[in-house]
Each structure stands twice: as C-alpha cells, then as structure tokens.
Amino acid sequence: MQLWAGLGNPETSMSHNRHNIGFMAVDSIATRHGFSPWRKRFRGEIAEGRIGNSKLLLLKPMTYMNASGDSIRDAAAFYKIPPDAITVFHDELDLVAGKVRIKKGGGAAGHNGLRSTDRQLGTQDYWRVRLGIGHPGSKERVHGWVLGDFAKADQPWLEDLLDAVADTAPLLAAGQREDCMTRIALLTSNSPKPTIPGQKAGQTGVTD
C-alpha cells in the first residue's frame, strides 16, 4: 500500500488558498480514479482506492498545516507503510506557478507542513510532489501570498495542472516519477501563466 498525503488547512475559508493546493491535488486524484468517499480517520480525511496495480490511501490531514505530520504518522503507523511508500503533495514557492517537481528528501525550506512531517516520521526518505505556486517577489509578501486565494486569472493554469496530476497518477503509482514529471510538463505546456502582481513581465524570482 502507498500513502499519498495532500497538505493544507481544514478551514472552509482557506479551501482556495495557495497553501491548500496539496488538498486540491489529492481531491482531483480521488475524483478521477473513483476512490471511496472521504471519511474521517487519523485526525484527517481518507479515501481508498486502486490505481493500476497499486493500492492507495489518500489523506488530507485536518490538524492544520503546522501539525500535518501527526496525521501522516498515525496513518503510516496503522498500515505499517514505510517512508519510501509515502508521497506528500505540497505548495512550492520556489517553483514557477504550474510547474511540478518530484523528489525524495531535502530541506523543508520554511514549509511548516514539511517540517512537521519530517519531525513525526523521523526521516526525510518520503517522496514529495512539489506543486509550484510562484513567489510574490519579496520575503515580506510571502505570508499573505501563501495564505491568499488563487486569483481568477489563475484558474485556467490551476485546472490544467490538477487535471494533469490526476491524469499522470498511474505513472506516479508505478514509481515512474521522471516520466510523470515529463508528462505533466507536456500536458500543461500550453497553459497560461499569469504574471505575479508587482513584477515585470517574464520576471518570476523562482526556478523552473
């Protein structure tokens, strides 16, 4: 069994925040692949299903971002899922909006959900799907940017991204992570990418 956890905050008022793109990603996967209805367990919400030959448990921690690792740890311990079978979907400031990178381990880079997960799992050997939300251009604007809602102009690329994540879930489940990233890039290659307010056209301040 694999555990795929999307990171976010449980408040309804926060459901469209950039910080909640991890929730959005696992919701999209659950819908596309016919997972069970979400139900409360492990201090979160879970949905179960299969993708290809892989049995999957999707998890949305309801502990708030700063304690995401508590819920992930509980689910992993119950099902005896090792860290290398855990994948965490999260927002990434240091990627251009709409870009995706998949990696194992690495620093938390100030992300409290990752910091909590690192602390509770006692390892960094889990996988991360980094979902680019772009950077507002200055450190002072980061808090409001992350906890702000996606703008109306963001919806076309965001919908394309979430569709691509759901479409390529079979590759991810099969461990074909490089192929998954390549396919997502192809599926989203024509998606519009809005310029961040306050920046000049073409300026991102982030990596791609």
N, C-alpha and C positions, 0 to 999 in steps of 0.2 A: 504494500500500500504506500502511496505517496500522500504527503500533506502539502497542500498549496494554501498559503495564508495571504489574504489581502489586508493591507494596513489602512486604517482610517479612524475616524472618530464617530461615535454612535448617535450623536445628536441629529435630529432631523434637519435642524437649521444648518448643519455642516455637510449635508449629503452631497452638495455640489462644489465643495471646497476642492482646490487643487490637491490638498493633503489627502483627500479621500479617493484618489484615482486607483489605489490598490483595491478598495471595496468595489469600485466600478468594474475593474478588470475581472475579478472572480465572479461578480454578478453576470457579466457578459458570457463568461465560460459556462456557468451553470445553465443559463438560458439556452445557449446554442447547443449544448450537448445533452440536454434532457436530464439534468441532475434532479435528485429528490427536492421537495420543498425545503426551504431553510427552516431549521428548528434550533431552539436554544440548548446549548451544551458547552461545557468547558469555558464558562464565562464569555461565551461568544455565540455566534450562529454558525451552524454547519450545514452542508449539503453533500450528499454522497452520490457517486456515480462512477461510470467507467468511460475511459477514452481509449479506444483501441484495445490493447491487452492489459491496460493499466487500471487498477482500482484506485480511485482518488477520493480524498476527503478535502473539501473546500472549507475554509474557516475565515470568518470575519470576527476578530476579537472585539468585544464590546466593553473593554476595560479602559478605553481611551488610549490614545497613541502612546503615551509615556509608559504604559504597563502592558503593551501588546504581547510582550514575551511571556507574561504569566499564562495567558490563554493558549498560546502556541505550545508552551512547555507541557501544560495539562493534557492537551490533545495528543502530543507526541508520546508522552509517557504512557497514556492509557493504551494506545495502539502499538507501543514499542517501535515507533518509527525513528530510524537513525537520522542524524543531521543531514547526511548526503541525499536523503529522500524527501527533504523539506525544501520548498521553494517559497520565497516571500516576494510578493508584488508590492512595490512602493514608489512613491513620487521621488523624482530625482531633479534637484535644482541644477546640477552641473551637466545636464543634457539639454540640447535644443528641444523645444516642445515637439512632441510627436515621435522622437527618437527612442529606441529601445536597446538596452544592452543587458546581457545575461552573464553573470559572473558568480564565482564561488568566493566567499570570504571578502576580506577588505575592511576598511575602516567604516565607522558609522557616519563620518562627515557631518556631525551635528544633528543627524536624524534620530530623534528620540525613540521612534519605534524600532529602529535597528539596534540602537544602544540597549534597549530593554530586551530584545531578542538575544543579542549577544550575551547579556548578563544571565538570562534564565537558561539558555541552552548550554552555557559553559563552553561554547565553541563557536568558531566562525565558519565551520565546514558545511553550512547550508547554502543553498543557491538563492540568488537574488535576481529578480526581473526588475530592472531599473527603468521606470517609465518617465521620460523627460517631460518636465513642465516648464522649462526655461527659467531664467534668472531675471529678476527685476532690475538688475544693473548696479545695485548698491546694497551693502550689508544692512543698512537702516531700513530698507523696504522689504526685506526677506519675510519677516513675521507676517505682515499684512498680505503679502503676495501668496504665501503658502496657505494661509487660513482664509483667503478670499475665494469667492466663487469663480469658476471658469466664466469668461465673458461670452456674450452671444456670438462674437466673432470666432471664438474657439471651437464652437460646436462642430463645424464640418471636419476639422482635423481630428478632434477628440473622438467623434463617432467612427471615423475611419480607423483610428488607432485601436479602439476597443473591439471593432469588428475583426481587425487583423489578429489581435491577440487571441480571440476566440477561434478564428479560422486555423491558426497555427498551433493550437493546443495539442493536437496529436503528435506533432514533431517534438514539442517540449516534453510531453509524457514519455516519449520513446527515448529521451536522452539526446536527441539530435538538436542540440542548442544552437550551434552555429548555423545550421540550416533554418532553424526557427527565426533567428535574427535576420538572416538574408531574406527570407520570405516576407517577414513583416516590413522590411525596408522596401521591397518590391511592391507590396500591396498598398503602401502609403506614399509611394514616390510622387504621386500627383496631388497629394493633399495640400490644401492651402496652409501656410504657416504665418499667422499674424505677427506683425512687428510689435514688440513689447512697448507700451507707452513710455515715452521719455527717452527712447533710444532712436538712433538714426537707422534708416533702412539698411538692412544687411548686417547690422550690429547685433550680436547675441550675448557676448560676455560669457558664453558657455562652450563646451566642447560638443562635437557631434559624433 
